[in-house]
Amino acid sequence: MRRSPSVVLGLCAFTHDSAAALLVDGRLVGFVEEERLSGVKHTKEYPSLAVDWLTAETGLAPADIDVVAYNFQGPRYFAAVAEAPRWALSSATRAQALQRAAGFAKVGVRTMRRLRSLGHRFPQARVHPVLHHRAHQLTAFAASGWDEAAVLVVDSLGETQTTTIGRGRLHPSGRPDVEVLHALRDPASLGYAYGAVTEHLGWRRGDEEGTVMALAALGDPARFRDLFEQAIRTSGTGFTLDPSIFPLRVLSSGHARTSPRFADLTCRPRAADAPVEAVHQDLAAALQERTDEVMLHLARRARELTGSRRLCLGGGVATNCVSVGRIVDAGFFEEVFVPPAPGDAGTALGTAIAGHMDRRGTGPLTGIAGECYLGPTFSHTTLDLGRWPTLHEHRLPGDPAEFLADRLVAGAIVGLFQGRLEAGPRALGNRSILASPLQAGVVKRLNATVKFREPFRPFAPMVTEERADEFFTLGQRAPFMSMASGVTEAARERIPAVVHANGTARLQTVSSAQNPFIHRVLEAFGRRTGVPVLINTSLNVKGQPICGTPDMALGCLVGSGLDALLLDGRWITK
């Protein structure tokens, strides 16, 4: 008798960045973030569109799902409740102690209710809660494809954990496992501190930390260096936060994450529409510098504890490409890996992996290692421009890669929508905006008329893997645009548009195996210009998610300064 397949659905839902992943007998069917289909950035809603796509891809019904794995364990929050007396005895934390305990208890109960709601949605399935940091660890390690590595996860909060160091091993059966060797708990949270200062500087916490990272390159960290050394103190085992600067976390709205003392020592909170001044640049610079130092400290600790020569990074702080680049440059490890979706959305994949392994699912994991194009494709969808009367479709003359290279050389800024949707926060060539880095004023034009964002924001380069060393000094592959690299003299002279004020570039290396079409475009552009490098930014405007559907892409073309859109081989202009 033929057995039924093992079907595991992994979910990130109800908090932020909802997403879903599906494993069938250990094979990854797909992974997608709900925002890419719904158009609601960072949505916390149950990922119904993502789940519908995954089940449609396999022809499965909800009743066919064996395990629904979720990325939090409710009872784990109650550990923070038991610590209330400790915080109540300290004058620095007494004011928040009881509210903190109540908040963690409330979230723990709410999480258990969410698990019950998932049971109602999938009555035939076993609902399997997974420790949040374990989900991050499994995502990072499994995606690396390595047999062994140190695994460092740094985020804001997972139940009560904020930082974990582990050793990842691939068993002979093909199953990844991560043994936790050290953990830090809240309130020692680097993600909390970075988000708090982001909010103080007038940007959205949990969304615009990257803007603060970009702003940091314009400032002088010396102005607030001593303050951040006091506020985030390193120790032999990790770091701590000074509660007189960053008040104890309370899991409910209305509680400030920076203290009045912090404002007195730095500046008043900046309104979102207020001018950016030198003090804001200096504050961002000092925050980034201290974040780099702490991340280097943790990476060194991971090397000491594991003895590993390779490092996998996960958690929201792993999206800080400057800190990741500093770790690469430090040389603690021979190679550093960040998965395409290191933040909470990616835990949907990690929970699915945990659910598969914990139920002793058959078969090794496949379709995960080294992959990033994991979402829906629309290549066979009929295109109807009836809703877009100002748009026109044109037949492409000849090879699309050669045609696109010609248009980019001529100075066009082009949206590209092709193949399966990327995982994670970076556009990796399938939902991208491409431009020539050789065009005068291209950065100003992109920020002002296409992306509608701050003028100091940099743009990332993509380069053929074979010629990356001519322009960038990273010294390793960077397929998921997760590392800031130094640049060579050739880059400074020929493509200064992709070099940020701090002398780095957030690099994506592209191989012919990873993305054949983009690799051909880069080679064609290189034959015409001598530089196989393009500006690559995400296909969206500020405040909107990356365009996951054709309609979203067409809307972006109409509502922005894009010159054209290459949509699955169809050339669309205004």
SVG drawing of the C-alpha trace seen along z (x, -y; Angstrom):
<svg xmlns="http://www.w3.org/2000/svg" viewBox="-12 -70 55 72">
<polyline fill="none" stroke="black" stroke-width="0.4" points="0.0,0.0 1.3,-3.4 1.9,-5.6 0.6,-9.2 3.3,-11.9 4.5,-13.7 3.2,-17.3 4.4,-20.0 3.2,-23.7 5.5,-26.2 4.0,-29.5 5.1,-33.0 1.9,-34.8 0.0,-37.2 3.1,-39.3 4.7,-40.8 6.1,-39.7 3.7,-36.8 4.9,-34.0 4.4,-30.3 6.5,-27.4 5.5,-23.9 7.5,-20.6 6.3,-17.4 8.4,-14.4 11.2,-16.9 11.1,-18.6 10.5,-22.3 7.5,-23.2 7.9,-26.9 8.1,-29.8 6.5,-33.2 5.8,-36.3 2.2,-37.3 3.0,-41.0 4.2,-40.1 0.7,-38.8 -1.5,-41.1 0.4,-44.4 0.3,-45.1 3.9,-45.6 4.9,-43.7 1.4,-42.3 0.7,-40.3 -2.4,-38.7 -2.7,-34.9 -0.9,-34.3 -4.0,-33.0 -2.8,-33.9 0.6,-32.3 -1.0,-29.1 -3.5,-29.0 -0.7,-29.2 1.3,-26.5 -1.6,-24.0 -2.6,-24.8 1.0,-24.1 0.8,-20.6 -2.9,-19.9 -3.3,-19.3 -6.2,-20.3 -5.9,-21.6 -7.0,-18.2 -3.9,-16.7 -1.5,-18.7 0.0,-16.5 1.8,-19.2 1.3,-22.9 4.5,-24.3 4.4,-27.8 7.3,-30.0 6.7,-30.7 6.1,-28.7 3.6,-30.4 4.7,-29.0 8.2,-30.2 7.1,-33.8 6.2,-33.0 9.9,-32.8 10.0,-36.6 7.1,-36.7 9.1,-34.8 11.9,-37.4 9.6,-40.3 10.9,-40.4 14.5,-40.8 13.6,-43.8 11.4,-45.2 14.3,-45.3 16.4,-47.5 15.6,-51.3 16.6,-51.4 13.9,-48.9 11.3,-49.0 8.9,-51.3 8.6,-48.7 8.8,-45.5 5.1,-44.7 4.0,-46.0 6.8,-43.9 5.6,-40.8 2.0,-41.4 2.9,-42.1 4.9,-38.9 2.1,-36.9 -0.4,-38.4 1.7,-37.6 2.2,-34.0 -1.5,-33.4 -2.2,-35.1 0.3,-32.8 -1.4,-29.7 -4.7,-31.0 -3.2,-31.5 -2.1,-27.9 -5.6,-26.8 -6.9,-28.9 -4.5,-27.1 -5.9,-23.9 -9.4,-25.0 -8.1,-25.9 -6.4,-22.5 -8.4,-20.0 -6.6,-17.0 -3.1,-18.3 -1.0,-18.4 -0.1,-22.0 3.6,-22.1 5.0,-25.2 8.7,-25.8 11.1,-27.8 11.6,-31.1 15.4,-31.0 15.4,-27.4 13.4,-28.3 16.0,-31.1 18.9,-28.6 17.4,-25.9 16.6,-28.4 20.2,-29.8 22.0,-26.5 19.8,-24.5 20.0,-27.2 23.8,-27.2 24.1,-23.6 27.1,-23.1 27.8,-20.0 29.0,-21.9 29.1,-25.6 28.7,-28.0 25.3,-29.5 24.7,-33.0 21.2,-34.4 20.7,-38.0 17.3,-39.6 15.0,-41.7 13.1,-39.0 12.1,-35.4 10.0,-34.5 12.7,-35.6 15.8,-34.8 17.6,-37.6 20.9,-36.0 21.9,-32.4 25.2,-30.7 25.1,-27.1 26.8,-24.5 25.1,-23.2 25.7,-19.7 24.2,-17.8 23.4,-14.2 24.2,-11.4 20.4,-11.2 20.5,-14.7 18.8,-16.3 20.2,-19.6 20.5,-20.1 21.7,-23.0 23.0,-22.5 22.7,-25.6 25.9,-26.4 25.1,-29.8 22.0,-32.1 21.3,-35.6 17.9,-36.6 16.0,-39.9 16.7,-42.7 20.1,-42.1 18.8,-42.7 20.8,-44.4 17.7,-44.4 15.7,-46.2 18.4,-48.9 18.7,-49.4 15.0,-49.7 14.7,-52.1 17.2,-54.5 15.6,-54.1 12.3,-55.3 14.0,-58.1 15.4,-59.3 12.0,-59.5 11.8,-56.3 9.6,-53.2 10.9,-50.6 10.8,-47.2 10.9,-48.6 13.4,-51.4 16.4,-50.3 18.2,-50.1 17.6,-53.9 19.5,-54.5 22.3,-52.2 22.6,-54.2 22.5,-57.5 25.3,-56.3 27.8,-56.6 27.3,-60.4 28.0,-61.0 30.8,-61.1 30.5,-58.3 33.0,-60.0 30.3,-62.4 28.3,-59.7 30.8,-56.9 31.1,-57.0 27.4,-57.0 26.9,-53.8 29.8,-52.1 27.9,-52.7 24.5,-51.9 25.6,-48.6 28.3,-47.0 30.1,-43.9 31.2,-41.2 33.0,-37.9 29.8,-36.1 27.9,-38.7 26.5,-42.1 24.0,-44.0 21.8,-47.1 21.9,-50.0 18.3,-50.5 18.9,-54.2 19.3,-54.5 17.1,-51.7 14.3,-51.1 13.2,-47.6 11.1,-46.1 7.3,-46.1 5.3,-44.2 2.5,-46.7 2.1,-49.9 2.8,-53.3 6.1,-52.4 9.1,-54.4 12.2,-52.4 14.6,-55.2 14.7,-57.2 14.5,-60.9 18.2,-60.7 18.9,-59.4 17.2,-62.4 19.1,-64.8 22.4,-63.3 21.7,-63.2 18.7,-65.1 15.0,-65.4 13.1,-62.7 12.9,-63.7 9.6,-64.0 9.3,-61.8 8.9,-64.9 11.6,-67.0 14.9,-67.8 17.8,-65.4 20.5,-67.3 24.2,-66.6 23.2,-65.4 21.0,-62.7 23.8,-61.6 26.2,-61.4 23.7,-59.4 23.2,-56.9 26.9,-56.6 27.6,-55.9 24.8,-53.3 26.1,-51.5 29.6,-51.6 28.6,-50.0 26.4,-47.5 29.4,-46.5 31.6,-46.1 29.0,-43.9 28.4,-41.7 32.1,-41.2 32.3,-40.3 29.5,-37.8 31.1,-36.3 34.4,-35.9 32.6,-34.2 30.9,-31.9 34.3,-30.9 35.6,-30.2 32.7,-28.1 32.4,-26.0 35.8,-26.0 34.0,-26.1 35.6,-27.7 32.2,-28.8 29.5,-31.0 25.8,-31.1 23.9,-34.3 20.2,-34.7 17.7,-37.0 16.7,-40.5 20.1,-42.0 21.6,-39.8 20.0,-42.1 22.5,-44.7 24.8,-44.3 27.5,-46.6 27.9,-44.5 28.0,-41.4 30.7,-42.9 32.7,-43.7 32.5,-40.1 33.7,-38.9 36.6,-41.4 37.7,-40.4 38.7,-36.9 37.4,-34.9 35.8,-32.6 36.7,-31.3 33.2,-32.0 30.1,-33.7 26.6,-32.9 23.3,-34.8 20.2,-33.2 18.0,-35.2 15.3,-35.6 17.2,-36.0 14.3,-37.9 11.1,-36.6 9.5,-35.8 12.2,-33.2 11.2,-31.4 8.3,-29.9 10.9,-27.8 12.7,-27.0 9.5,-25.9 8.6,-23.6 12.1,-22.0 11.6,-21.5 8.1,-20.0 9.5,-17.6 12.3,-16.5 10.4,-16.3 7.7,-14.0 10.5,-11.8 9.4,-12.7 10.9,-10.5 13.5,-11.7 16.3,-14.3 15.6,-18.0 15.8,-19.1 15.2,-22.4 16.5,-24.6 20.3,-24.8 21.4,-27.8 18.0,-28.6 16.3,-32.0 13.7,-31.9 11.0,-30.1 7.8,-31.9 5.1,-32.0 5.8,-32.5 3.3,-34.1 5.0,-33.3 2.0,-31.6 -0.5,-34.3 -2.4,-36.2 -1.5,-39.8 -4.5,-42.2 -3.6,-45.9 -7.2,-47.0 -6.8,-48.4 -3.8,-50.4 -4.8,-52.5 -1.5,-54.4 0.6,-51.3 1.7,-49.7 3.1,-46.2 5.8,-45.8 7.3,-42.8 10.9,-42.3 13.3,-42.2 15.8,-39.4 17.4,-38.2 15.7,-39.8 19.0,-39.9 20.8,-41.8 17.8,-44.1 17.7,-44.9 21.4,-45.6 21.0,-48.0 18.3,-49.9 20.3,-50.1 23.3,-51.4 21.1,-54.1 20.2,-55.2 16.7,-53.6 15.7,-52.6 13.8,-49.4 11.7,-47.2 12.3,-43.5 9.6,-40.9 10.6,-37.3 10.4,-33.7 9.8,-32.8 9.5,-35.4 12.6,-35.9 12.6,-35.1 13.6,-37.8 14.0,-41.6 16.4,-42.0 15.5,-42.0 17.8,-39.4 17.0,-39.8 13.5,-38.5 11.6,-41.5 14.2,-44.2 14.7,-47.7 17.9,-47.9 19.9,-50.9 23.3,-51.6 25.8,-52.8 27.6,-54.8 24.8,-57.3 25.4,-60.7 22.9,-61.5 21.4,-58.0 21.3,-57.8 19.6,-61.1 17.1,-60.2 16.3,-56.8 15.8,-58.2 13.8,-61.2 11.6,-60.0 11.5,-56.2 11.8,-55.0 10.6,-58.3 13.0,-58.0 15.7,-59.9 18.5,-61.3 21.3,-59.8 20.1,-56.2 22.6,-54.2 21.9,-51.6 23.4,-48.1 25.5,-46.7 25.1,-43.3 28.1,-41.8 29.0,-38.6 30.6,-36.2 33.6,-35.7 34.6,-39.4 33.5,-40.5 37.1,-40.8 37.9,-43.5 35.5,-45.9 34.9,-44.5 37.2,-43.3 34.8,-41.0 36.6,-37.9 33.7,-35.5 30.4,-34.9 27.4,-37.2 24.5,-35.7 21.8,-37.2 23.0,-40.9 23.6,-40.5 27.1,-41.9 28.7,-45.3 32.0,-45.0 34.9,-47.3 35.6,-48.4 38.7,-48.5 40.2,-51.6 38.5,-50.5 35.1,-50.7 35.8,-54.1 36.9,-55.4 34.4,-53.7 31.3,-53.1 31.2,-55.6 27.4,-55.5 27.3,-52.2 29.9,-53.2 28.3,-54.6 29.8,-57.4 31.6,-54.9 33.4,-53.4 31.4,-50.2 28.7,-48.6 26.0,-46.0 27.1,-43.5 25.3,-40.8 27.4,-38.3 25.5,-36.5 26.4,-33.2 25.0,-31.6 23.6,-28.8 21.9,-31.1 20.1,-33.4 20.9,-32.6 19.0,-35.6 20.5,-38.2 24.0,-36.7 23.5,-37.1 22.3,-40.7 25.4,-41.5 27.7,-40.0 26.0,-41.8 26.2,-45.1 29.9,-44.3 30.6,-43.7 29.2,-47.1 30.7,-49.1 33.6,-47.1 31.8,-47.0 29.6,-43.9 27.9,-45.8 24.4,-47.1 22.4,-48.9 19.9,-46.6 17.1,-47.8 13.8,-46.2 10.7,-46.6 8.7,-48.8 8.5,-52.4 9.1,-53.4 6.4,-52.1 5.3,-49.3 6.4,-45.7 8.4,-44.2 6.0,-43.6 5.0,-39.9 2.3,-39.9 2.0,-41.3 -0.6,-43.8 1.6,-45.1 4.5,-45.5 2.3,-47.3 1.1,-49.6 4.7,-50.4 5.4,-51.2 2.4,-53.6 3.1,-55.2 6.8,-55.8 9.5,-57.2 10.3,-53.8 10.9,-54.0 9.7,-50.5 9.0,-47.1 10.2,-43.8 7.5,-41.4 8.2,-37.8 9.6,-38.6 7.0,-41.4 8.2,-44.9 5.8,-47.4 6.2,-51.2 4.1,-54.2"/>
</svg>
